[in-house]
Amino acid sequence: MDNVHDALCAEAHACLIAITAAADQGMMQIQLESDSMVLVKALKSPNYDLLARGTLFREAKFLLDTQFISFDVNFVPRSCNVCAHELARCGLLWDPDQSYVWVDS
């Protein structure tokens, strides 16, 4: 990713990509979960809008407000995101020429 200054900026970019993907799939009600308390606070309040990366937060909030009937943004501890982190890791290693089957409970 270009122009990523810190982890929060990367989280915000990932959030924008997820919001856009959900809207492109026609989803109308979504729940966003993040293990970044700062990102959750930034998406739930205007307190972070004037920061250098505030444009990302404002864009994400605009998309949430205009693309969905309802949405919720929640903080979940990293330990609750084991599945999401494993899927992200698999995505980095994805080989489109190979078939994959999820076998872990």
N, CA, C and O atoms as a DFTB+ gen file, in Angstrom:
420 C
 N C O
     1  1       0.839      -1.181       0.000
     2  2       0.000       0.000       0.000
     3  2       0.881       1.241       0.000
     4  3       1.890       1.301       0.703
     5  1       0.495       2.212      -0.783
     6  2       1.217       3.479      -0.824
     7  2       0.673       4.417       0.253
     8  3      -0.491       4.321       0.643
     9  1       1.517       5.310       0.720
    10  2       1.122       6.357       1.660
    11  2       0.529       5.828       2.954
    12  3      -0.427       6.399       3.479
    13  1       1.081       4.750       3.469
    14  2       0.658       4.234       4.763
    15  2       1.686       4.678       5.781
    16  3       2.838       4.246       5.748
    17  1       1.263       5.541       6.683
    18  2       2.183       6.134       7.640
    19  2       2.320       5.323       8.920
    20  3       3.355       5.370       9.584
    21  1       1.277       4.582       9.264
    22  2       1.309       3.819      10.507
    23  2       0.240       2.727      10.452
    24  3      -0.485       2.597       9.465
    25  1       0.158       1.959      11.516
    26  2      -0.788       0.840      11.565
    27  2      -2.230       1.323      11.475
    28  3      -3.060       0.670      10.842
    29  1      -2.539       2.451      12.097
    30  2      -3.908       2.967      12.047
    31  2      -4.303       3.335      10.619
    32  3      -5.440       3.106      10.206
    33  1      -3.377       3.898       9.879
    34  2      -3.627       4.245       8.482
    35  2      -3.899       2.971       7.669
    36  3      -4.798       2.951       6.828
    37  1      -3.132       1.924       7.918
    38  2      -3.347       0.648       7.229
    39  2      -4.700       0.064       7.597
    40  3      -5.402      -0.461       6.733
    41  1      -5.076       0.147       8.871
    42  2      -6.391      -0.343       9.318
    43  2      -7.509       0.432       8.622
    44  3      -8.500      -0.157       8.191
    45  1      -7.348       1.744       8.513
    46  2      -8.364       2.571       7.866
    47  2      -8.488       2.230       6.378
    48  3      -9.598       2.166       5.849
    49  1      -7.365       2.013       5.709
    50  2      -7.402       1.611       4.297
    51  2      -8.120       0.266       4.143
    52  3      -8.961       0.102       3.259
    53  1      -7.787      -0.679       4.996
    54  2      -8.434      -1.993       4.937
    55  2      -9.932      -1.867       5.187
    56  3     -10.734      -2.546       4.546
    57  1     -10.300      -1.007       6.107
    58  2     -11.711      -0.781       6.399
    59  2     -12.435      -0.207       5.179
    60  3     -13.541      -0.638       4.852
    61  1     -11.818       0.754       4.515
    62  2     -12.416       1.333       3.302
    63  2     -12.603       0.272       2.222
    64  3     -13.633       0.245       1.547
    65  1     -11.623      -0.589       2.060
    66  2     -11.728      -1.659       1.064
    67  2     -12.870      -2.602       1.422
    68  3     -13.632      -3.018       0.549
    69  1     -12.990      -2.939       2.698
    70  2     -14.073      -3.830       3.142
    71  2     -15.443      -3.187       2.945
    72  3     -16.380      -3.850       2.499
    73  1     -15.565      -1.915       3.271
    74  2     -16.839      -1.202       3.098
    75  2     -17.221      -1.163       1.625
    76  3     -18.372      -1.412       1.266
    77  1     -16.258      -0.851       0.785
    78  2     -16.513      -0.796      -0.657
    79  2     -16.915      -2.162      -1.196
    80  3     -17.844      -2.264      -1.997
    81  1     -16.227      -3.207      -0.767
    82  2     -16.548      -4.563      -1.218
    83  2     -17.959      -4.964      -0.780
    84  3     -18.700      -5.570      -1.554
    85  1     -18.328      -4.630       0.448
    86  2     -19.675      -4.963       0.938
    87  2     -20.732      -4.216       0.129
    88  3     -21.758      -4.791      -0.237
    89  1     -20.484      -2.944      -0.150
    90  2     -21.439      -2.155      -0.950
    91  2     -21.524      -2.702      -2.370
    92  3     -22.616      -2.784      -2.932
    93  1     -20.398      -3.075      -2.956
    94  2     -20.388      -3.621      -4.319
    95  2     -21.140      -4.946      -4.406
    96  3     -21.677      -5.289      -5.459
    97  1     -21.179      -5.690      -3.302
    98  2     -21.903      -6.966      -3.264
    99  2     -23.392      -6.763      -3.009
   100  3     -24.157      -7.728      -2.994
   101  1     -23.807      -5.519      -2.808
   102  2     -25.221      -5.222      -2.596
   103  2     -25.684      -5.389      -1.161
   104  3     -26.885      -5.388      -0.893
   105  1     -24.753      -5.532      -0.243
   106  2     -25.143      -5.659       1.161
   107  2     -25.742      -4.346       1.637
   108  3     -25.270      -3.269       1.271
   109  1     -26.778      -4.439       2.450
   110  2     -27.459      -3.240       2.926
   111  2     -27.327      -3.046       4.434
   112  3     -27.537      -1.943       4.939
   113  1     -26.985      -4.100       5.146
   114  2     -26.798      -4.039       6.597
   115  2     -25.488      -4.750       6.916
   116  3     -25.303      -5.913       6.557
   117  1     -24.583      -4.051       7.587
   118  2     -23.291      -4.674       7.891
   119  2     -22.879      -4.395       9.325
   120  3     -23.346      -3.449       9.960
   121  1     -21.995      -5.241       9.812
   122  2     -21.340      -5.032      11.097
   123  2     -19.842      -5.075      10.850
   124  3     -19.309      -6.080      10.380
   125  1     -19.172      -3.986      11.169
   126  2     -17.717      -3.937      11.061
   127  2     -17.139      -4.266      12.427
   128  3     -17.609      -3.763      13.448
   129  1     -16.125      -5.105      12.440
   130  2     -15.421      -5.424      13.678
   131  2     -13.948      -5.151      13.471
   132  3     -13.383      -5.467      12.424
   133  1     -13.334      -4.560      14.479
   134  2     -11.908      -4.272      14.408
   135  2     -11.282      -4.492      15.773
   136  3     -11.922      -4.293      16.806
   137  1     -10.022      -4.907      15.762
   138  2      -9.287      -5.011      17.016
   139  2      -8.508      -3.727      17.289
   140  3      -7.654      -3.687      18.175
   141  1      -8.803      -2.685      16.527
   142  2      -8.205      -1.366      16.742
   143  2      -9.243      -0.457      17.402
   144  3     -10.160       0.035      16.744
   145  1      -9.087      -0.244      18.698
   146  2     -10.021       0.617      19.433
   147  2     -10.015       2.031      18.861
   148  3     -11.060       2.679      18.806
   149  1      -8.854       2.516      18.438
   150  2      -8.767       3.871      17.882
   151  2      -9.566       3.957      16.586
   152  3     -10.271       4.943      16.366
   153  1      -9.471       2.944      15.723
   154  2     -10.243       2.959      14.481
   155  2     -11.733       2.956      14.780
   156  3     -12.490       3.703      14.161
   157  1     -12.159       2.135      15.710
   158  2     -13.585       2.084      16.072
   159  2     -14.043       3.448      16.572
   160  3     -15.097       3.936      16.164
   161  1     -13.261       4.068      17.452
   162  2     -13.614       5.403      17.960
   163  2     -13.645       6.427      16.832
   164  3     -14.519       7.293      16.800
   165  1     -12.690       6.329      15.903
   166  2     -12.636       7.279      14.791
   167  2     -13.846       7.157      13.875
   168  3     -14.286       8.147      13.292
   169  1     -14.389       5.939      13.743
   170  2     -15.559       5.730      12.887
   171  2     -16.871       6.048      13.602
   172  3     -17.909       6.207      12.958
   173  1     -16.827       6.139      14.914
   174  2     -18.043       6.398      15.681
   175  2     -18.163       7.848      16.148
   176  3     -19.193       8.226      16.706
   177  1     -17.136       8.663      15.934
   178  2     -17.186      10.041      16.411
   179  2     -16.425      10.952      15.444
   180  3     -15.663      10.476      14.602
   181  1     -16.635      12.247      15.570
   182  2     -15.881      13.195      14.729
   183  2     -14.538      13.592      15.343
   184  3     -13.828      14.424      14.778
   185  1     -14.183      13.018      16.476
   186  2     -12.994      13.440      17.216
   187  2     -11.687      13.259      16.461
   188  3     -10.706      13.934      16.772
   189  1     -11.646      12.365      15.478
   190  2     -10.409      12.073      14.754
   191  2     -10.420      12.651      13.330
   192  3      -9.465      12.464      12.575
   193  1     -11.483      13.342      12.972
   194  2     -11.651      13.811      11.594
   195  2     -10.607      14.841      11.154
   196  3     -10.338      14.957       9.959
   197  1     -10.024      15.577      12.073
   198  2      -9.082      16.629      11.707
   199  2      -7.620      16.171      11.752
   200  3      -6.714      16.965      11.500
   201  1      -7.390      14.905      12.070
   202  2      -6.039      14.368      12.036
   203  2      -5.543      14.269      10.599
   204  3      -6.328      14.398       9.659
   205  1      -4.268      14.044      10.430
   206  2      -3.694      13.913       9.086
   207  2      -4.392      12.808       8.303
   208  3      -4.612      12.950       7.101
   209  1      -4.742      11.710       8.965
   210  2      -5.428      10.609       8.281
   211  2      -6.950      10.725       8.388
   212  3      -7.672       9.791       8.040
   213  1      -7.430      11.862       8.865
   214  2      -8.868      12.070       9.048
   215  2      -9.686      11.911       7.784
   216  3     -10.863      11.556       7.843
   217  1      -9.070      12.171       6.640
   218  2      -9.770      11.999       5.365
   219  2     -10.243      10.552       5.202
   220  3     -11.339      10.304       4.700
   221  1      -9.419       9.612       5.623
   222  2      -9.803       8.195       5.534
   223  2     -11.013       7.908       6.410
   224  3     -11.930       7.198       5.997
   225  1     -11.015       8.458       7.614
   226  2     -12.132       8.233       8.528
   227  2     -13.410       8.877       7.990
   228  3     -14.483       8.275       8.033
   229  1     -13.287      10.102       7.487
   230  2     -14.462      10.794       6.938
   231  2     -15.009      10.057       5.727
   232  3     -16.224       9.938       5.572
   233  1     -14.127       9.562       4.865
   234  2     -14.571       8.805       3.690
   235  2     -15.283       7.528       4.111
   236  3     -16.326       7.189       3.552
   237  1     -14.735       6.819       5.082
   238  2     -15.363       5.581       5.554
   239  2     -16.742       5.876       6.140
   240  3     -17.700       5.154       5.863
   241  1     -16.847       6.924       6.942
   242  2     -18.141       7.275       7.543
   243  2     -19.146       7.706       6.479
   244  3     -20.331       7.384       6.572
   245  1     -18.675       8.432       5.473
   246  2     -19.561       8.839       4.385
   247  2     -20.108       7.610       3.655
   248  3     -21.306       7.527       3.382
   249  1     -19.231       6.665       3.343
   250  2     -19.679       5.445       2.663
   251  2     -20.653       4.646       3.521
   252  3     -21.645       4.122       3.014
   253  1     -20.375       4.553       4.805
   254  2     -21.289       3.833       5.693
   255  2     -22.659       4.501       5.714
   256  3     -23.686       3.825       5.668
   257  1     -22.668       5.819       5.782
   258  2     -23.936       6.557       5.837
   259  2     -24.718       6.496       4.536
   260  3     -25.949       6.494       4.561
   261  1     -24.037       6.447       3.407
   262  2     -24.726       6.541       2.117
   263  2     -24.969       5.205       1.427
   264  3     -25.839       5.110       0.561
   265  1     -24.217       4.174       1.794
   266  2     -24.323       2.908       1.071
   267  2     -25.129       1.834       1.801
   268  3     -25.468       0.808       1.211
   269  1     -25.437       2.059       3.073
   270  2     -26.071       1.008       3.852
   271  2     -27.300       1.524       4.590
   272  3     -27.344       2.676       5.024
   273  1     -28.290       0.658       4.722
   274  2     -29.478       0.985       5.497
   275  2     -29.116       1.068       6.973
   276  3     -29.537       1.980       7.685
   277  1     -28.328       0.094       7.413
   278  2     -27.859       0.118       8.801
   279  2     -26.466      -0.489       8.874
   280  3     -26.086      -1.330       8.059
   281  1     -25.723      -0.040       9.866
   282  2     -24.375      -0.559      10.079
   283  2     -24.032      -0.389      11.547
   284  3     -24.619       0.433      12.250
   285  1     -23.087      -1.169      11.987
   286  2     -22.575      -1.049      13.341
   287  2     -21.066      -1.259      13.284
   288  3     -20.573      -2.063      12.493
   289  1     -20.354      -0.548      14.109
   290  2     -18.901      -0.668      14.181
   291  2     -18.558      -1.080      15.611
   292  3     -18.902      -0.378      16.562
   293  1     -17.887      -2.206      15.757
   294  2     -17.615      -2.756      17.083
   295  2     -16.141      -3.080      17.266
   296  3     -15.440      -3.462      16.329
   297  1     -15.698      -2.914      18.503
   298  2     -14.366      -3.347      18.886
   299  2     -14.444      -4.795      19.359
   300  3     -15.321      -5.153      20.145
   301  1     -13.531      -5.615      18.881
   302  2     -13.394      -6.986      19.376
   303  2     -11.904      -7.222      19.623
   304  3     -11.070      -6.828      18.808
   305  1     -11.572      -7.859      20.732
   306  2     -10.158      -8.110      21.006
   307  2      -9.532      -8.986      19.931
   308  3     -10.219      -9.763      19.268
   309  1      -8.245      -8.852      19.769
   310  2      -7.522      -9.627      18.752
   311  2      -7.766     -11.116      18.918
   312  3      -7.843     -11.839      17.925
   313  1      -7.888     -11.587      20.144
   314  2      -8.106     -13.019      20.379
   315  2      -9.418     -13.500      19.769
   316  3      -9.565     -14.686      19.476
   317  1     -10.368     -12.594      19.576
   318  2     -11.648     -12.961      18.964
   319  2     -11.576     -12.953      17.439
   320  3     -12.529     -13.360      16.774
   321  1     -10.458     -12.492      16.880
   322  2     -10.316     -12.363      15.429
   323  2      -9.384     -13.402      14.835
   324  3      -8.837     -13.189      13.753
   325  1      -9.196     -14.505      15.509
   326  2      -8.263     -15.522      15.030
   327  2      -8.641     -15.979      13.623
   328  3      -7.771     -16.131      12.764
   329  1      -9.921     -16.196      13.387
   330  2     -10.364     -16.653      12.063
   331  2     -10.061     -15.598      10.996
   332  3      -9.551     -15.930       9.926
   333  1     -10.369     -14.344      11.277
   334  2     -10.111     -13.276      10.306
   335  2      -8.619     -13.135      10.022
   336  3      -8.221     -12.941       8.874
   337  1      -7.809     -13.231      11.044
   338  2      -6.362     -13.120      10.835
   339  2      -5.824     -14.304      10.035
   340  3      -4.928     -14.141       9.206
   341  1      -6.363     -15.483      10.281
   342  2      -5.935     -16.658       9.521
   343  2      -6.348     -16.540       8.054
   344  3      -5.577     -16.892       7.161
   345  1      -7.558     -16.047       7.805
   346  2      -8.006     -15.841       6.421
   347  2      -7.142     -14.794       5.714
   348  3      -6.808     -14.954       4.540
   349  1      -6.785     -13.739       6.418
   350  2      -5.907     -12.717       5.829
   351  2      -4.543     -13.313       5.502
   352  3      -3.971     -13.022       4.452
   353  1      -4.021     -14.145       6.398
   354  2      -2.733     -14.788       6.155
   355  2      -2.818     -15.698       4.936
   356  3      -1.916     -15.717       4.099
   357  1      -3.911     -16.453       4.844
   358  2      -4.102     -17.333       3.684
   359  2      -4.213     -16.519       2.396
   360  3      -3.706     -16.922       1.349
   361  1      -4.881     -15.370       2.488
   362  2      -5.019     -14.515       1.318
   363  2      -3.684     -14.025       0.797
   364  3      -3.502     -13.876      -0.412
   365  1      -2.750     -13.773       1.698
   366  2      -1.419     -13.346       1.277
   367  2      -0.677     -14.456       0.542
   368  3       0.171     -14.193      -0.312
   369  1      -1.005     -15.688       0.881
   370  2      -0.322     -16.835       0.287
   371  2      -1.137     -17.479      -0.836
   372  3      -0.757     -18.532      -1.348
   373  1      -2.232     -16.869      -1.217
   374  2      -3.187     -17.448      -2.156
   375  2      -2.551     -17.746      -3.505
   376  3      -1.877     -16.899      -4.091
   377  1      -2.774     -18.952      -3.982
   378  2      -2.329     -19.361      -5.311
   379  2      -3.586     -19.671      -6.113
   380  3      -4.233     -20.685      -5.851
   381  1      -3.956     -18.831      -7.086
   382  2      -5.215     -19.021      -7.818
   383  2      -5.279     -20.327      -8.604
   384  3      -6.364     -20.749      -9.004
   385  1      -4.138     -20.974      -8.831
   386  2      -4.122     -22.228      -9.578
   387  2      -4.312     -23.448      -8.680
   388  3      -4.300     -24.582      -9.159
   389  1      -4.488     -23.216      -7.384
   390  2      -4.619     -24.330      -6.445
   391  2      -5.977     -24.278      -5.753
   392  3      -6.479     -23.196      -5.450
   393  1      -6.570     -25.441      -5.501
   394  2      -7.837     -25.515      -4.778
   395  2      -7.557     -25.555      -3.281
   396  3      -6.581     -26.162      -2.840
   397  1      -8.421     -24.902      -2.499
   398  2      -8.256     -24.864      -1.059
   399  2      -9.526     -25.366      -0.380
   400  3     -10.637     -25.127      -0.854
   401  1      -9.344     -26.059       0.724
   402  2     -10.458     -26.524       1.532
   403  2     -10.153     -26.162       2.980
   404  3      -9.056     -26.432       3.468
   405  1     -11.112     -25.555       3.668
   406  2     -10.938     -25.192       5.063
   407  2     -11.257     -26.427       5.900
   408  3     -12.380     -26.930       5.856
   409  1     -10.274     -26.923       6.670
   410  2     -10.475     -28.156       7.436
   411  2     -10.414     -27.932       8.936
   412  3     -10.673     -28.865       9.697
   413  1     -10.084     -26.741       9.386
   414  2      -9.967     -26.471      10.810
   415  2     -11.347     -26.174      11.400
   416  3     -12.159     -25.488      10.779
   417  1     -11.604     -26.691      12.589
   418  2     -12.907     -26.430      13.220
   419  2     -12.987     -24.998      13.703
   420  3     -14.006     -24.590      14.261
